[in-house]
Amino acid sequence: MIYLENQYGKIGISQTYFANLIGKAASECFGVAGMLCCPGQGLRSVISRKECRDKGVHVRMTPAGLIVDLHIAVAYGMNISVISKSIVNKVRYTVEQATDLEVKKVNIFVDEMKNEE
């Protein structure tokens, strides 16, 4: 849970909200073939036998702003640098527009490559 305070009171934003917001933004970027489980999420999805709602996304709050970790699969033959820049820009814009919180860093981990047929 990420907490922030303003003149109206204390606001809590859940990890699930961020995961859905960020996962949707990242998966819409060209060249992204899917989101993958973060370390520790894989065991949970095996035990529960269903897909994790927060698949591939982890958000941490620091005094300087949010740090976002994304685990993705890319389409074979795509330029990973260009895909990463696109994801960083889209995620940063989406989160800042939706929550008014500054995104300090977006870390992208390309864990898999998939053939798009």
PyMOL commands that set and color helices and strands:
alter all, ss='L'
color gray80, all
select helices_A, chain A and resi 15-27+41-48+80-99
alter helices_A, ss='H'
color red, helices_A
select strands_A, chain A and resi 2-6+9-13+32-35+57-62+65-75+103-114
alter strands_A, ss='S'
color yellow, strands_A
deselect
rebuild
show_as cartoon
